[in-house]
Amino acid sequence: MRTIGLDVGDKTIGIAVSDPSGLIAQGIKTIRRESLDNDVFEIKKIIDAFKVEEIVVGFPKNMNGTIGAQGQKVINFVEYLKEEIDLPIMLWDERLTTVEANRMLVENADMRRDKRKKVIDKLAATIILQGYLDYKRKSI
């Protein structure tokens, strides 16, 4: 079963998709946000192209577990997504995924800041999705 992972930000949405067996996440795209309708349209195109069966959305909680302003924006986005897309949608704790993605790009790819900005959201979506896939596999 294929799963799509989303890292929803104010300006962009990073997107990753799993392999058909649901074991490995791969970053595929970053959408530049223009409007909710356009966001959903782009996500639907990817869902159709990869025959996705579930969606995982990174849920940014504060370090103490509370929901802040960004977390509320993600909740609102997911509510809108549920109205437009008839697939199971899960929220996945994404605390520190962007920090981890930055660290990986600096340490492993030795990437400058301007180049990191172009791929950071896609990599964060990959980390979110891989965390979910690993958890799901261990829970079976």
C-alpha positions in Angstrom: 0.0 0.0 0.0 1.4 3.4 -1.0 1.4 6.2 1.5 2.0 9.9 0.8 3.8 12.1 3.4 3.2 15.9 3.6 5.3 18.5 5.4 2.9 21.5 5.4 4.4 24.9 5.8 3.2 28.4 5.2 5.0 28.8 1.8 5.6 25.2 0.7 4.5 21.6 1.1 7.1 19.0 1.0 5.9 15.7 -0.5 7.2 12.1 -0.1 5.7 8.8 -1.2 6.3 5.3 -0.1 7.3 2.4 -2.3 4.4 0.0 -3.2 5.3 -2.3 -0.3 5.1 0.6 2.2 8.7 0.1 3.5 10.7 3.0 2.1 9.9 6.7 1.8 11.2 8.9 -1.0 10.9 12.6 -1.4 9.4 13.5 -4.7 8.4 17.2 -4.8 7.9 20.5 -3.1 4.8 22.5 -3.9 5.0 26.3 -3.7 1.7 27.2 -2.0 -0.6 29.6 -3.8 -4.1 28.7 -2.6 -5.8 25.8 -0.7 -7.5 24.7 -4.0 -4.2 24.6 -5.8 -2.6 22.8 -2.9 -5.3 20.1 -3.0 -5.2 19.9 -6.8 -1.4 19.2 -6.8 -1.7 16.7 -4.0 -4.6 14.9 -5.9 -2.4 14.6 -9.0 0.3 12.9 -7.0 -2.2 10.6 -5.3 -3.6 9.6 -8.6 -0.2 9.1 -10.3 1.1 6.9 -7.5 -2.2 5.2 -6.5 -1.8 6.4 -2.9 -4.1 4.8 -0.3 -3.4 6.9 2.8 -1.9 10.3 3.8 0.4 11.2 6.6 0.7 14.8 7.5 3.5 16.1 9.8 2.0 17.6 12.9 4.2 20.3 14.4 3.7 20.3 18.2 5.6 22.4 20.7 8.4 20.6 22.5 6.2 20.3 25.6 3.5 18.6 23.5 1.1 21.5 23.2 -0.4 22.7 19.9 0.8 26.1 18.8 -0.1 28.4 16.0 1.6 26.3 13.3 0.0 23.1 14.6 -3.4 24.7 14.4 -2.7 25.7 10.8 -1.9 22.1 10.0 -5.1 20.9 11.7 -7.1 23.4 9.6 -5.3 22.2 6.4 -6.1 18.6 7.2 -9.8 19.4 7.9 -10.0 21.0 4.4 -8.1 18.0 2.9 -10.6 15.6 4.4 -13.4 17.4 2.7 -11.7 17.2 -0.7 -9.9 13.8 -0.6 -11.6 10.5 0.5 -8.6 8.7 2.0 -7.5 8.0 5.5 -5.4 11.0 6.8 -3.2 10.7 9.9 -1.3 13.3 11.8 2.3 12.4 12.7 4.4 14.1 15.3 7.1 16.0 13.3 9.0 17.7 16.1 12.6 18.3 15.1 12.2 16.8 11.6 13.3 20.0 9.9 16.3 20.2 12.3 17.2 16.6 11.4 16.8 17.3 7.7 19.1 20.4 8.0 21.7 18.4 9.9 21.6 15.6 7.3 22.1 18.0 4.4 25.0 19.8 6.2 26.8 16.8 7.5 26.2 14.3 4.6 25.8 16.5 1.6 27.8 19.5 2.7 25.1 21.7 1.2 25.1 25.5 1.4 22.1 27.2 2.9 20.6 28.5 -0.4 20.7 25.0 -1.8 19.3 23.4 1.4 16.2 25.7 1.2 15.3 24.1 -2.1 15.1 20.5 -0.8 14.6 20.8 3.0 10.8 20.4 2.9 10.9 17.4 0.6 13.5 15.8 2.9 11.4 16.7 6.0 8.4 15.0 4.4 10.6 11.9 3.7 11.6 11.8 7.4 8.0 12.2 8.5 6.8 9.4 6.2 9.7 7.1 7.0 9.0 7.5 10.7 5.4 6.6 10.2 6.2 3.6 8.0 8.7 2.2 10.5 6.2 2.6 13.3 3.5 0.9 11.3 5.8 -2.0 10.4 6.8 -2.5 14.1 3.1 -2.4 15.2 2.1 -5.3 13.1 
